[in-house]
Amino acid sequence: MKAVSKVQELPLPSFYAPANAGMFAYGPNASRLQADAGAWRDSQGLAASATDSFNLHLLLIDVQKDFCFPEGSLYVAGRSGRGAIDDNRRIAEFIYKNLGALTNVTTTLDTHFAYQIFFPSFWVDQDDQPLTAHREITREQIERGQVRPNPAMAKWLCGGNYPWLLKQVKYYCEELERAGKYTLYLWPPHCLLGSDGHALAGVVQEARLFHSFVRGAQSWAEVKGGNPFTENYSVLRPEVLTRHDGQPLAQRNTQFLKTLLTADAVVIAGQAASHCVKSSIDDLLGEILAQDAALARKVYLLTDCMSAVTVPDGKGGLAADFTPQADAALQRFADAGMHLVKSTQPLASWPDLRIA
């Protein structure tokens, strides 16, 4: 079949079922997807991504089961209660409809272990009792002895040098507070490596694999978050890069940053709009402003494919709602030149997008 225009929307494949977006246990059959890809490529007149003259890169941030379903440990429900579920359905449909235009799809994977500085297990109170999630930790609390690192970690974490560990956590909290971004916040254990919750939501995994098999593109993934001493909301860098003694703690993801900045256009979606999505875009924008502010115009944010963190209060209301922070960040990104778009808008109507 003759090749179609890159921006012509394609039909949804017959195997796609929207209801799967709400199923925690759903996972695609990769062998079947690979077998179906050839016939789909031929029927739709699609070419390999390597032949694209315009590199359109879709970045999907942390679309993992712990964030995307009520069964997960940190479900991003948004104010609707169906936030990430509906987001993932729209993400999958966006990929299928624009399979011919998307050159690369990269998914980030928030990846954690049992003891990390943002988990309750890392800390104890003044009575050596474990802490609970959804609370803040400050340097002042550590100084007063109200909280301290769990001594059980010291041997394997820092060779048993507990004074060093105490200095490090004080320094870390001080660095967060000095930067003025936020205070250290304790989350429930989530995205633990090896757990069901670490996996990508099945409907997104299905769509990204089908894109890979149809277009001959690698199923790229960026792993983040394994350092026990620092948060890593952004895919581009951990929150703190140095230790209290001046030695390096972590590094910026310079290679992936280069990948994004050299693409002709970058489309961003995922979870959560108030945290990892926001932090990743913040860091991308910072690099753009340092190089050339005009580069912001090649970034597109799928506002209907991301939701903010909300924390139910158990009484039908919300104990915490980060929607205002997410909305303010999106406005700030738009003011900087990035484009706020919806997944349902045809690519041909997107401003500044010049795909042949």
MARMILO-887637 format. One record per residue (C-alpha): residue number from 1; residue in one letter; x, y, z. Coordinates in Angstrom, 3 decimals, always signed. Example, Ala and Ser with C-alpha at 12.3 -4.5 7.8 and 13.67 -1.06 7.14 Angstrom:
// MARMILO-887637
 num residuo       xx       yy       zz
   1       a  +12.300   -4.500   +7.800
   2       s  +13.670   -1.060   +7.140
// end
This chain:
// MARMILO-887637
 num residuo       xx       yy       zz
   1       m   +0.000   +0.000   +0.000
   2       k   +1.148   +3.536   -0.718
   3       a   +2.541   +5.322   +2.331
   4       v   +0.138   +7.683   +4.068
   5       s   +0.813  +11.132   +5.468
   6       k   +2.706  +11.041   +8.751
   7       v   +0.026  +13.138  +10.465
   8       q   -2.933  +11.141   +9.156
   9       e   -4.633   +9.474  +12.120
  10       l   -4.756   +5.692  +11.933
  11       p   -7.565   +3.400  +13.084
  12       l   -7.326   +1.568  +16.386
  13       p   -6.134   -2.031  +15.925
  14       s   -8.736   -4.734  +16.436
  15       f   -6.986   -6.273  +19.466
  16       y   -7.190   -3.037  +21.459
  17       a   -9.855   -3.046  +24.187
  18       p  -10.370   +0.257  +26.083
  19       a  -11.655   -1.626  +29.138
  20       n   -8.183   -3.090  +29.658
  21       a   -7.041   +0.357  +30.825
  22       g   -8.846   -0.317  +34.105
  23       m   -7.460   -3.816  +34.722
  24       f   -4.498   -4.097  +37.088
  25       a   -3.797   -7.695  +36.032
  26       y   -3.906   -7.075  +32.294
  27       g   -0.732   -7.692  +30.326
  28       p   -0.215   -8.035  +26.576
  29       n   +1.014  -11.067  +24.659
  30       a   +4.245   -9.771  +23.153
  31       s   +4.592  -12.682  +20.720
  32       r   +1.116  -12.053  +19.372
  33       l   +1.818   -8.349  +19.005
  34       q   +4.983   -9.084  +17.058
  35       a   +3.087  -11.471  +14.783
  36       d   +0.336   -8.893  +14.143
  37       a   +2.748   -6.021  +13.533
  38       g   +3.820   -6.975  +10.022
  39       a   +0.319   -7.186   +8.605
  40       w   -0.622   -3.899  +10.298
  41       r   +2.461   -2.159   +8.946
  42       d   +1.629   -3.296   +5.415
  43       s   -2.090   -2.511   +5.618
  44       q   -1.450   +1.024   +6.862
  45       g   +1.506   +1.766   +4.617
  46       l   +3.918   +2.416   +7.487
  47       a   +7.690   +2.638   +7.201
  48       a  +10.451   +2.012   +9.724
  49       s  +11.159   +4.787  +12.236
  50       a  +14.723   +4.916  +10.924
  51       t  +13.389   +6.521   +7.735
  52       d  +11.669   +9.399   +9.571
  53       s  +12.945  +12.811   +8.543
  54       f  +11.204  +14.340  +11.580
  55       n  +12.049  +12.817  +14.976
  56       l   +8.917  +12.936  +17.157
  57       h   +9.734  +11.517  +20.594
  58       l   +7.007  +10.494  +23.052
  59       l   +8.125  +10.459  +26.700
  60       l   +5.846   +8.555  +29.063
  61       i   +6.699   +9.156  +32.700
  62       d   +6.097   +6.455  +35.338
  63       v   +2.961   +4.871  +33.858
  64       q   +3.410   +1.989  +36.296
  65       k   +0.792   -0.101  +38.030
  66       d   +1.400   +1.272  +41.522
  67       f   +0.497   +4.726  +40.204
  68       c   -2.164   +3.730  +37.702
  69       f   -4.690   +1.570  +39.590
  70       p   -6.587   +1.626  +42.877
  71       e   -4.884   -1.699  +43.646
  72       g   -1.527   +0.067  +43.490
  73       s   +0.149   +1.500  +46.564
  74       l   +0.130   +5.107  +45.314
  75       y   -2.758   +5.438  +42.892
  76       v   -2.871   +8.773  +41.072
  77       a   -6.624   +9.249  +41.096
  78       g   -6.789  +12.983  +40.466
  79       r   -9.961  +14.722  +41.521
  80       s  -12.124  +12.493  +39.300
  81       g  -11.077   +9.284  +41.034
  82       r  -10.259   +7.743  +37.631
  83       g   -7.235   +9.897  +36.835
  84       a   -4.477   +7.525  +35.713
  85       i   -6.903   +4.912  +34.381
  86       d   -8.452   +7.312  +31.899
  87       d   -5.056   +8.863  +31.178
  88       n   -3.647   +5.486  +30.143
  89       r   -6.568   +4.751  +27.846
  90       r   -5.955   +8.057  +26.095
  91       i   -2.181   +7.447  +25.971
  92       a   -2.678   +4.068  +24.289
  93       e   -5.121   +5.512  +21.755
  94       f   -2.764   +8.418  +21.047
  95       i   +0.035   +5.947  +20.243
  96       y   -2.130   +3.829  +17.944
  97       k   -3.615   +6.789  +16.068
  98       n   -0.202   +8.396  +15.559
  99       l   +1.880   +5.269  +15.012
 100       g   +3.187   +6.574  +11.722
 101       a   +4.406   +9.866  +13.178
 102       l   +5.944   +8.721  +16.468
 103       t   +9.601   +7.959  +15.874
 104       n  +10.492   +6.869  +19.403
 105       v   +8.592   +6.084  +22.586
 106       t  +10.493   +6.136  +25.891
 107       t   +8.970   +5.085  +29.194
 108       t  +10.523   +5.939  +32.540
 109       l  +10.473   +3.384  +35.343
 110       d  +10.408   +4.609  +38.925
 111       t  +12.460   +1.882  +40.599
 112       h  +12.839   +1.505  +44.354
 113       f  +14.001   -0.810  +47.127
 114       a  +12.669   -1.443  +50.623
 115       y  +14.773   +1.216  +52.382
 116       q  +15.018   +4.640  +50.766
 117       i  +15.071   +8.101  +52.282
 118       f  +11.503   +8.872  +51.161
 119       f  +10.011   +5.671  +52.649
 120       p   +8.820   +5.324  +56.286
 121       s  +11.069   +2.252  +56.708
 122       f  +14.127   +4.532  +56.511
 123       w  +13.143   +6.392  +59.697
 124       v  +12.169   +5.893  +63.351
 125       d  +10.809   +8.335  +65.915
 126       q  +12.277   +9.294  +69.316
 127       d  +10.903   +6.039  +70.751
 128       d  +12.447   +3.967  +67.936
 129       q   +9.014   +3.330  +66.460
 130       p   +8.535   +3.290  +62.687
 131       l   +7.036   +6.326  +60.996
 132       t   +3.989   +6.388  +58.745
 133       a   +3.599   +7.642  +55.198
 134       h   +2.247  +11.016  +54.072
 135       r   +4.228  +13.176  +56.457
 136       e   +7.189  +15.522  +56.109
 137       i  +10.686  +15.256  +57.546
 138       t  +12.728  +18.399  +58.277
 139       r  +16.272  +19.026  +59.427
 140       e  +14.852  +20.638  +62.550
 141       q  +13.017  +17.436  +63.472
 142       i  +16.274  +15.498  +63.116
 143       e  +18.177  +18.049  +65.198
 144       r  +15.592  +17.773  +67.985
 145       g  +15.743  +13.975  +67.961
 146       q  +12.103  +13.659  +66.936
 147       v  +13.106  +11.487  +63.983
 148       r  +16.305   +9.715  +63.009
 149       p  +17.514   +7.187  +60.437
 150       n  +16.678   +3.580  +61.222
 151       p  +19.842   +2.154  +62.915
 152       a  +19.144   -1.249  +61.370
 153       m  +20.311   +0.116  +58.006
 154       a  +23.688   +1.447  +59.107
 155       k  +25.829   -1.649  +58.517
 156       w  +24.855   -2.282  +54.904
 157       l  +24.163   +1.351  +54.018
 158       c  +27.311   +3.081  +55.305
 159       g  +29.563   +0.437  +56.838
 160       g  +28.045   +0.908  +60.285
 161       n  +29.083   +4.562  +60.506
 162       y  +25.917   +5.937  +62.090
 163       p  +27.314   +9.439  +62.785
 164       w  +28.069   +9.731  +59.060
 165       l  +24.513   +8.647  +58.247
 166       l  +23.061  +11.206  +60.639
 167       k  +25.125  +13.984  +59.057
 168       q  +24.046  +12.868  +55.596
 169       v  +20.314  +12.955  +56.251
 170       k  +20.585  +16.354  +57.948
 171       y  +22.498  +17.648  +54.963
 172       y  +19.965  +16.179  +52.548
 173       c  +16.992  +17.828  +54.237
 174       e  +18.912  +21.082  +54.443
 175       e  +19.673  +20.965  +50.716
 176       l  +16.021  +20.367  +49.850
 177       e  +14.917  +23.218  +52.067
 178       r  +17.648  +25.511  +50.745
 179       a  +16.572  +24.881  +47.160
 180       g  +13.052  +25.884  +48.141
 181       k  +11.374  +23.204  +46.025
 182       y   +9.750  +21.207  +48.808
 183       t  +10.299  +19.405  +52.108
 184       l  +11.202  +15.717  +52.290
 185       y   +7.921  +13.790  +52.066
 186       l   +7.410  +10.161  +53.056
 187       w   +5.514   +8.046  +50.529
 188       p   +4.097   +4.544  +50.948
 189       p   +6.399   +1.852  +49.504
 190       h   +5.837   +1.891  +45.742
 191       c   +7.386   +0.667  +42.498
 192       l   +9.566   -1.823  +44.380
 193       l  +11.771   -3.667  +41.932
 194       g  +10.336   -7.137  +41.373
 195       s   +6.826   -6.219  +42.453
 196       d   +3.689   -6.227  +40.323
 197       g   +3.383   -2.511  +40.978
 198       h   +6.693   -1.803  +39.254
 199       a   +5.400   -2.994  +35.869
 200       l   +3.952   -0.663  +33.261
 201       a   +0.181   -0.501  +33.001
 202       g   -0.735   -3.280  +30.570
 203       v   -2.613   -1.143  +28.069
 204       v   +0.385   +1.216  +27.725
 205       q   +2.866   -1.649  +27.552
 206       e   +0.775   -3.133  +24.745
 207       a   +0.729   +0.105  +22.765
 208       r   +4.450   +0.821  +23.157
 209       l   +5.409   -2.727  +22.140
 210       f   +3.121   -2.599  +19.113
 211       h   +4.765   +0.677  +18.102
 212       s   +8.183   -0.956  +18.467
 213       f   +7.284   -4.001  +16.387
 214       v   +5.437   -2.058  +13.683
 215       r   +8.045   +0.682  +13.259
 216       g  +11.213   -1.277  +14.019
 217       a  +12.038   +1.010  +16.956
 218       q  +13.534   -0.097  +20.266
 219       s  +11.249   -0.170  +23.321
 220       w  +13.326   +2.420  +25.154
 221       a  +13.131   +2.765  +28.946
 222       e  +14.884   +5.011  +31.457
 223       v  +15.242   +3.604  +34.992
 224       k  +15.371   +6.070  +37.885
 225       g  +15.088   +6.164  +41.664
 226       g  +17.375   +3.450  +43.017
 227       n  +19.690   +5.624  +45.143
 228       p  +18.708   +5.186  +48.835
 229       f  +19.963   +8.666  +49.782
 230       t  +18.012  +10.847  +47.357
 231       e  +14.644  +11.263  +45.735
 232       n  +14.546  +11.080  +41.935
 233       y  +11.260  +12.574  +40.799
 234       s  +12.770  +13.799  +37.535
 235       v  +14.093  +11.422  +34.908
 236       l  +16.855  +13.944  +34.208
 237       r  +18.449  +14.197  +37.650
 238       p  +18.168  +13.172  +41.309
 239       e  +17.124  +15.897  +43.740
 240       v  +20.528  +16.165  +45.456
 241       l  +23.807  +15.398  +43.671
 242       t  +26.377  +15.627  +46.484
 243       r  +27.042  +14.167  +49.946
 244       h  +27.639  +16.209  +53.069
 245       d  +31.378  +15.586  +52.754
 246       g  +31.509  +17.020  +49.243
 247       q  +31.767  +13.660  +47.487
 248       p  +29.381  +12.903  +44.593
 249       l  +26.102  +11.249  +45.535
 250       a  +24.420  +10.915  +42.131
 251       q  +24.639  +12.160  +38.553
 252       r  +22.477  +13.985  +36.048
 253       n  +21.087  +11.914  +33.167
 254       t  +23.026  +13.857  +30.536
 255       q  +22.703  +11.247  +27.792
 256       f  +18.912  +11.162  +27.885
 257       l  +18.787  +14.935  +28.116
 258       k  +20.767  +15.064  +24.877
 259       t  +18.332  +12.588  +23.323
 260       l  +15.391  +14.860  +24.132
 261       l  +17.065  +18.101  +23.089
 262       t  +18.132  +16.700  +19.710
 263       a  +14.633  +15.423  +18.848
 264       d  +12.605  +17.616  +16.491
 265       a   +9.686  +17.542  +18.930
 266       v   +9.038  +15.970  +22.330
 267       v   +5.602  +14.944  +23.612
 268       i   +5.262  +14.321  +27.362
 269       a   +2.588  +12.490  +29.369
 270       g   +2.359  +10.252  +32.439
 271       q   +2.182  +10.372  +36.216
 272       a   +1.991  +12.329  +38.263
 273       a   +1.434  +15.818  +36.878
 274       s   +2.157  +17.256  +40.321
 275       h   +5.383  +15.363  +40.958
 276       c   +7.484  +13.269  +38.549
 277       v   +6.031  +14.812  +35.382
 278       k   +6.367  +18.302  +36.804
 279       s   +9.945  +17.709  +38.002
 280       s  +11.042  +16.191  +34.701
 281       i   +9.636  +19.100  +32.698
 282       d  +11.135  +21.586  +35.164
 283       d  +14.582  +20.105  +34.620
 284       l  +14.105  +19.960  +30.849
 285       l  +13.022  +23.585  +30.812
 286       g  +16.008  +24.593  +32.922
 287       e  +18.369  +23.041  +30.382
 288       i  +16.473  +24.643  +27.499
 289       l  +16.690  +28.103  +29.054
 290       a  +20.412  +27.604  +29.583
 291       q  +20.897  +26.790  +25.892
 292       d  +18.177  +28.438  +23.806
 293       a  +14.762  +29.503  +25.115
 294       a  +13.247  +28.959  +21.654
 295       l  +13.691  +25.195  +22.102
 296       a  +10.715  +25.244  +24.490
 297       r   +8.416  +25.519  +21.480
 298       k   +9.243  +21.985  +20.409
 299       v   +7.834  +20.520  +23.652
 300       y   +4.192  +19.387  +23.792
 301       l   +2.428  +18.422  +27.026
 302       l   -0.580  +16.084  +26.794
 303       t   -2.711  +17.672  +29.501
 304       d   -5.434  +15.011  +29.267
 305       c   -2.883  +12.223  +29.793
 306       m   -1.606  +13.199  +33.249
 307       s   -3.214  +13.657  +36.671
 308       a   -2.239  +15.104  +40.032
 309       v   -1.676  +13.228  +43.277
 310       t   -4.601  +13.286  +45.682
 311       v   -4.674  +11.616  +49.102
 312       p   -8.103  +10.455  +50.369
 313       d   -8.964  +11.280  +53.969
 314       g  -11.088   +8.151  +54.449
 315       k  -14.223  +10.235  +54.879
 316       g  -15.048  +10.878  +51.255
 317       g  -12.778  +13.917  +51.004
 318       l   -9.122  +14.610  +50.383
 319       a   -6.393  +14.916  +53.001
 320       a   -4.100  +16.330  +50.319
 321       d   -4.697  +17.602  +46.802
 322       f   -1.775  +18.617  +44.599
 323       t   -3.938  +19.675  +41.642
 324       p   -3.290  +23.423  +42.132
 325       q   +0.456  +22.828  +42.043
 326       a   +0.114  +20.806  +38.827
 327       d   -2.066  +23.454  +37.187
 328       a   +0.333  +26.238  +38.164
 329       a   +3.272  +24.292  +36.730
 330       l   +1.496  +23.717  +33.419
 331       q   +0.762  +27.417  +33.142
 332       r   +4.390  +28.217  +33.876
 333       f   +5.540  +25.792  +31.176
 334       a   +3.100  +27.332  +28.697
 335       d   +4.362  +30.808  +29.563
 336       a   +7.883  +29.596  +28.749
 337       g   +6.786  +28.543  +25.255
 338       m   +5.832  +24.886  +25.670
 339       h   +2.542  +23.810  +24.095
 340       l   -0.417  +22.490  +26.100
 341       v   -2.330  +20.077  +23.870
 342       k   -4.788  +17.206  +24.180
 343       s   -4.282  +13.691  +22.892
 344       t   -7.503  +13.954  +20.921
 345       q   -6.278  +16.915  +18.858
 346       p   -4.949  +15.780  +15.453
 347       l   -1.222  +16.347  +15.083
 348       a   -1.933  +18.450  +11.996
 349       s   -3.546  +21.054  +14.263
 350       w   -0.668  +21.284  +16.776
 351       p   +1.119  +24.644  +16.682
 352       d   +4.718  +24.729  +15.424
 353       l   +4.669  +21.006  +14.508
 354       r   +6.059  +20.594  +10.994
 355       i   +5.881  +16.911  +10.154
 356       a   +6.012  +16.210   +6.413
// end
